[in-house]
Amino acid sequence: MDKVTVAQAFEVAIATERATERLFRGLETKFAHHEDVATFWKQYALDEAKHAEWLEGLKTRLTTEQLSRLVDAHTVGLLQAVTGFSVEKALLGVKNLEDAYQLVNDIENGETNAIFQFLLDNFETDEPMRDFLRAQLNKHIVRLSIDLPVQYKGIQSRKAIQALE
């Protein structure tokens, strides 16, 4: 994956958002016995679905010339990093809510959102939409620490909540 076009970057980004949506659906299932936690993961899944839909829509608005351009080496590295992600393997590693919390923290602060930000900054021409999406993305990232039900904010309380197999 040395040379990647913008079109290919969009395809990887959309697939990554869909994979992350599946991850959150899996977490919703793993914590179905705690309705408030399951609802928390469900909202994340809905956000990921919206991210994928926005990327699909933005891609359709680009010209053939824009889509055929190559992305920079840094972005290629980000795309390579997300390509090998396995939802199934990630879910197998989640034994309790703390595992889920750490996994999501890594994802939300990692390459997936950096790629989304790159595409947003370089291809969304509607400034109010770009600002709105940037705010939504930032809200999505901090939701983990802000919106997690208060009784699960401590490490020990998260470790005590076991995931369903």
MODELLER restraints for C-alpha pairs under 7 A, 6 or more apart:
rsr = mdl.restraints
at = mdl.atoms
rsr.add(forms.Gaussian(group=physical.xy_distance, feature=features.Distance(at['CA:3:A'], at['CA:70:A']), mean=6.51, stdev=0.5))
rsr.add(forms.Gaussian(group=physical.xy_distance, feature=features.Distance(at['CA:4:A'], at['CA:70:A']), mean=5.44, stdev=0.5))
rsr.add(forms.Gaussian(group=physical.xy_distance, feature=features.Distance(at['CA:4:A'], at['CA:71:A']), mean=5.91, stdev=0.5))
rsr.add(forms.Gaussian(group=physical.xy_distance, feature=features.Distance(at['CA:4:A'], at['CA:76:A']), mean=6.61, stdev=0.5))
rsr.add(forms.Gaussian(group=physical.xy_distance, feature=features.Distance(at['CA:5:A'], at['CA:67:A']), mean=6.48, stdev=0.5))
rsr.add(forms.Gaussian(group=physical.xy_distance, feature=features.Distance(at['CA:5:A'], at['CA:68:A']), mean=5.35, stdev=0.5))
rsr.add(forms.Gaussian(group=physical.xy_distance, feature=features.Distance(at['CA:5:A'], at['CA:69:A']), mean=5.28, stdev=0.5))
rsr.add(forms.Gaussian(group=physical.xy_distance, feature=features.Distance(at['CA:5:A'], at['CA:70:A']), mean=4.23, stdev=0.5))
rsr.add(forms.Gaussian(group=physical.xy_distance, feature=features.Distance(at['CA:5:A'], at['CA:71:A']), mean=5.84, stdev=0.5))
rsr.add(forms.Gaussian(group=physical.xy_distance, feature=features.Distance(at['CA:6:A'], at['CA:66:A']), mean=7.00, stdev=0.5))
rsr.add(forms.Gaussian(group=physical.xy_distance, feature=features.Distance(at['CA:6:A'], at['CA:67:A']), mean=4.80, stdev=0.5))
rsr.add(forms.Gaussian(group=physical.xy_distance, feature=features.Distance(at['CA:6:A'], at['CA:68:A']), mean=6.05, stdev=0.5))
rsr.add(forms.Gaussian(group=physical.xy_distance, feature=features.Distance(at['CA:6:A'], at['CA:69:A']), mean=5.73, stdev=0.5))
rsr.add(forms.Gaussian(group=physical.xy_distance, feature=features.Distance(at['CA:6:A'], at['CA:70:A']), mean=5.93, stdev=0.5))
rsr.add(forms.Gaussian(group=physical.xy_distance, feature=features.Distance(at['CA:6:A'], at['CA:71:A']), mean=5.97, stdev=0.5))
rsr.add(forms.Gaussian(group=physical.xy_distance, feature=features.Distance(at['CA:7:A'], at['CA:67:A']), mean=4.66, stdev=0.5))
rsr.add(forms.Gaussian(group=physical.xy_distance, feature=features.Distance(at['CA:7:A'], at['CA:68:A']), mean=6.42, stdev=0.5))
rsr.add(forms.Gaussian(group=physical.xy_distance, feature=features.Distance(at['CA:10:A'], at['CA:55:A']), mean=6.97, stdev=0.5))
rsr.add(forms.Gaussian(group=physical.xy_distance, feature=features.Distance(at['CA:10:A'], at['CA:59:A']), mean=6.87, stdev=0.5))
rsr.add(forms.Gaussian(group=physical.xy_distance, feature=features.Distance(at['CA:12:A'], at['CA:79:A']), mean=6.83, stdev=0.5))
rsr.add(forms.Gaussian(group=physical.xy_distance, feature=features.Distance(at['CA:13:A'], at['CA:115:A']), mean=6.72, stdev=0.5))
rsr.add(forms.Gaussian(group=physical.xy_distance, feature=features.Distance(at['CA:13:A'], at['CA:116:A']), mean=6.89, stdev=0.5))
rsr.add(forms.Gaussian(group=physical.xy_distance, feature=features.Distance(at['CA:14:A'], at['CA:52:A']), mean=5.06, stdev=0.5))
rsr.add(forms.Gaussian(group=physical.xy_distance, feature=features.Distance(at['CA:14:A'], at['CA:55:A']), mean=6.40, stdev=0.5))
rsr.add(forms.Gaussian(group=physical.xy_distance, feature=features.Distance(at['CA:16:A'], at['CA:82:A']), mean=6.93, stdev=0.5))
rsr.add(forms.Gaussian(group=physical.xy_distance, feature=features.Distance(at['CA:16:A'], at['CA:112:A']), mean=6.91, stdev=0.5))
rsr.add(forms.Gaussian(group=physical.xy_distance, feature=features.Distance(at['CA:17:A'], at['CA:48:A']), mean=5.56, stdev=0.5))
rsr.add(forms.Gaussian(group=physical.xy_distance, feature=features.Distance(at['CA:17:A'], at['CA:49:A']), mean=6.93, stdev=0.5))
rsr.add(forms.Gaussian(group=physical.xy_distance, feature=features.Distance(at['CA:17:A'], at['CA:51:A']), mean=6.61, stdev=0.5))
rsr.add(forms.Gaussian(group=physical.xy_distance, feature=features.Distance(at['CA:17:A'], at['CA:52:A']), mean=5.46, stdev=0.5))
rsr.add(forms.Gaussian(group=physical.xy_distance, feature=features.Distance(at['CA:18:A'], at['CA:48:A']), mean=6.78, stdev=0.5))
rsr.add(forms.Gaussian(group=physical.xy_distance, feature=features.Distance(at['CA:18:A'], at['CA:49:A']), mean=6.49, stdev=0.5))
rsr.add(forms.Gaussian(group=physical.xy_distance, feature=features.Distance(at['CA:18:A'], at['CA:52:A']), mean=6.45, stdev=0.5))
rsr.add(forms.Gaussian(group=physical.xy_distance, feature=features.Distance(at['CA:19:A'], at['CA:87:A']), mean=6.50, stdev=0.5))
rsr.add(forms.Gaussian(group=physical.xy_distance, feature=features.Distance(at['CA:20:A'], at['CA:48:A']), mean=6.59, stdev=0.5))
rsr.add(forms.Gaussian(group=physical.xy_distance, feature=features.Distance(at['CA:21:A'], at['CA:45:A']), mean=4.48, stdev=0.5))
rsr.add(forms.Gaussian(group=physical.xy_distance, feature=features.Distance(at['CA:21:A'], at['CA:48:A']), mean=5.12, stdev=0.5))
rsr.add(forms.Gaussian(group=physical.xy_distance, feature=features.Distance(at['CA:21:A'], at['CA:49:A']), mean=6.14, stdev=0.5))
rsr.add(forms.Gaussian(group=physical.xy_distance, feature=features.Distance(at['CA:23:A'], at['CA:87:A']), mean=5.53, stdev=0.5))
rsr.add(forms.Gaussian(group=physical.xy_distance, feature=features.Distance(at['CA:24:A'], at['CA:41:A']), mean=5.46, stdev=0.5))
rsr.add(forms.Gaussian(group=physical.xy_distance, feature=features.Distance(at['CA:24:A'], at['CA:42:A']), mean=6.51, stdev=0.5))
rsr.add(forms.Gaussian(group=physical.xy_distance, feature=features.Distance(at['CA:24:A'], at['CA:44:A']), mean=6.35, stdev=0.5))
rsr.add(forms.Gaussian(group=physical.xy_distance, feature=features.Distance(at['CA:24:A'], at['CA:45:A']), mean=5.04, stdev=0.5))
rsr.add(forms.Gaussian(group=physical.xy_distance, feature=features.Distance(at['CA:25:A'], at['CA:41:A']), mean=6.95, stdev=0.5))
rsr.add(forms.Gaussian(group=physical.xy_distance, feature=features.Distance(at['CA:25:A'], at['CA:42:A']), mean=6.29, stdev=0.5))
rsr.add(forms.Gaussian(group=physical.xy_distance, feature=features.Distance(at['CA:25:A'], at['CA:45:A']), mean=6.04, stdev=0.5))
rsr.add(forms.Gaussian(group=physical.xy_distance, feature=features.Distance(at['CA:26:A'], at['CA:91:A']), mean=6.92, stdev=0.5))
rsr.add(forms.Gaussian(group=physical.xy_distance, feature=features.Distance(at['CA:27:A'], at['CA:41:A']), mean=6.26, stdev=0.5))
rsr.add(forms.Gaussian(group=physical.xy_distance, feature=features.Distance(at['CA:28:A'], at['CA:38:A']), mean=4.32, stdev=0.5))
rsr.add(forms.Gaussian(group=physical.xy_distance, feature=features.Distance(at['CA:28:A'], at['CA:39:A']), mean=6.98, stdev=0.5))
rsr.add(forms.Gaussian(group=physical.xy_distance, feature=features.Distance(at['CA:28:A'], at['CA:41:A']), mean=5.19, stdev=0.5))
rsr.add(forms.Gaussian(group=physical.xy_distance, feature=features.Distance(at['CA:28:A'], at['CA:42:A']), mean=5.82, stdev=0.5))
rsr.add(forms.Gaussian(group=physical.xy_distance, feature=features.Distance(at['CA:29:A'], at['CA:38:A']), mean=6.94, stdev=0.5))
rsr.add(forms.Gaussian(group=physical.xy_distance, feature=features.Distance(at['CA:30:A'], at['CA:163:A']), mean=5.08, stdev=0.5))
rsr.add(forms.Gaussian(group=physical.xy_distance, feature=features.Distance(at['CA:30:A'], at['CA:164:A']), mean=4.65, stdev=0.5))
rsr.add(forms.Gaussian(group=physical.xy_distance, feature=features.Distance(at['CA:30:A'], at['CA:165:A']), mean=6.64, stdev=0.5))
rsr.add(forms.Gaussian(group=physical.xy_distance, feature=features.Distance(at['CA:31:A'], at['CA:37:A']), mean=6.29, stdev=0.5))
rsr.add(forms.Gaussian(group=physical.xy_distance, feature=features.Distance(at['CA:31:A'], at['CA:38:A']), mean=5.32, stdev=0.5))
rsr.add(forms.Gaussian(group=physical.xy_distance, feature=features.Distance(at['CA:31:A'], at['CA:163:A']), mean=5.64, stdev=0.5))
rsr.add(forms.Gaussian(group=physical.xy_distance, feature=features.Distance(at['CA:31:A'], at['CA:164:A']), mean=6.38, stdev=0.5))
rsr.add(forms.Gaussian(group=physical.xy_distance, feature=features.Distance(at['CA:32:A'], at['CA:38:A']), mean=5.21, stdev=0.5))
rsr.add(forms.Gaussian(group=physical.xy_distance, feature=features.Distance(at['CA:40:A'], at['CA:148:A']), mean=6.86, stdev=0.5))
rsr.add(forms.Gaussian(group=physical.xy_distance, feature=features.Distance(at['CA:78:A'], at['CA:111:A']), mean=5.44, stdev=0.5))
rsr.add(forms.Gaussian(group=physical.xy_distance, feature=features.Distance(at['CA:78:A'], at['CA:115:A']), mean=6.71, stdev=0.5))
rsr.add(forms.Gaussian(group=physical.xy_distance, feature=features.Distance(at['CA:81:A'], at['CA:111:A']), mean=6.96, stdev=0.5))
rsr.add(forms.Gaussian(group=physical.xy_distance, feature=features.Distance(at['CA:82:A'], at['CA:111:A']), mean=6.61, stdev=0.5))
rsr.add(forms.Gaussian(group=physical.xy_distance, feature=features.Distance(at['CA:82:A'], at['CA:112:A']), mean=6.72, stdev=0.5))
rsr.add(forms.Gaussian(group=physical.xy_distance, feature=features.Distance(at['CA:94:A'], at['CA:100:A']), mean=5.59, stdev=0.5))
rsr.add(forms.Gaussian(group=physical.xy_distance, feature=features.Distance(at['CA:94:A'], at['CA:163:A']), mean=6.85, stdev=0.5))
rsr.add(forms.Gaussian(group=physical.xy_distance, feature=features.Distance(at['CA:95:A'], at['CA:162:A']), mean=6.03, stdev=0.5))
rsr.add(forms.Gaussian(group=physical.xy_distance, feature=features.Distance(at['CA:95:A'], at['CA:163:A']), mean=5.18, stdev=0.5))
rsr.add(forms.Gaussian(group=physical.xy_distance, feature=features.Distance(at['CA:96:A'], at['CA:158:A']), mean=6.83, stdev=0.5))
rsr.add(forms.Gaussian(group=physical.xy_distance, feature=features.Distance(at['CA:96:A'], at['CA:159:A']), mean=5.58, stdev=0.5))
rsr.add(forms.Gaussian(group=physical.xy_distance, feature=features.Distance(at['CA:96:A'], at['CA:161:A']), mean=5.46, stdev=0.5))
rsr.add(forms.Gaussian(group=physical.xy_distance, feature=features.Distance(at['CA:96:A'], at['CA:162:A']), mean=4.18, stdev=0.5))
rsr.add(forms.Gaussian(group=physical.xy_distance, feature=features.Distance(at['CA:96:A'], at['CA:163:A']), mean=4.75, stdev=0.5))
rsr.add(forms.Gaussian(group=physical.xy_distance, feature=features.Distance(at['CA:97:A'], at['CA:158:A']), mean=4.77, stdev=0.5))
rsr.add(forms.Gaussian(group=physical.xy_distance, feature=features.Distance(at['CA:97:A'], at['CA:159:A']), mean=5.87, stdev=0.5))
rsr.add(forms.Gaussian(group=physical.xy_distance, feature=features.Distance(at['CA:97:A'], at['CA:161:A']), mean=5.51, stdev=0.5))
rsr.add(forms.Gaussian(group=physical.xy_distance, feature=features.Distance(at['CA:97:A'], at['CA:162:A']), mean=6.43, stdev=0.5))
rsr.add(forms.Gaussian(group=physical.xy_distance, feature=features.Distance(at['CA:97:A'], at['CA:163:A']), mean=6.66, stdev=0.5))
rsr.add(forms.Gaussian(group=physical.xy_distance, feature=features.Distance(at['CA:98:A'], at['CA:155:A']), mean=6.43, stdev=0.5))
rsr.add(forms.Gaussian(group=physical.xy_distance, feature=features.Distance(at['CA:98:A'], at['CA:158:A']), mean=4.70, stdev=0.5))
rsr.add(forms.Gaussian(group=physical.xy_distance, feature=features.Distance(at['CA:98:A'], at['CA:159:A']), mean=5.07, stdev=0.5))
rsr.add(forms.Gaussian(group=physical.xy_distance, feature=features.Distance(at['CA:108:A'], at['CA:141:A']), mean=5.57, stdev=0.5))
rsr.add(forms.Gaussian(group=physical.xy_distance, feature=features.Distance(at['CA:120:A'], at['CA:130:A']), mean=6.52, stdev=0.5))
rsr.add(forms.Gaussian(group=physical.xy_distance, feature=features.Distance(at['CA:124:A'], at['CA:130:A']), mean=6.03, stdev=0.5))
rsr.add(forms.Gaussian(group=physical.xy_distance, feature=features.Distance(at['CA:152:A'], at['CA:158:A']), mean=5.39, stdev=0.5))
